[in-house]
């Protein structure tokens, strides 16, 4: 949530976010998740050699293989609620 808020509302770049998370990890928020988030934000796209952050290169999308639909059909057939999957 912190990443999303700083990225969208604060307009922070991945490089700025890397610094923020690394600074947070030096203080009261010192934790494994804060540490690896800072490291992840610091990763660059070495394949394209464009020096862009990997989080800016990776598309935020996923495909569907149909398993969710099959699950919903089976839940309906059995009369079992599956609201989380339906969402």
Secondary structure, 3 states (H helix, E strand, C coil): CHHHHHHHHCCCCHHHHHHHHHHHHCCCCCCHHHHHHHHHHCCECCCCCCCCEHHHHCCCCCCCCCHHHHHHHHHHHHCCCCHHHHC
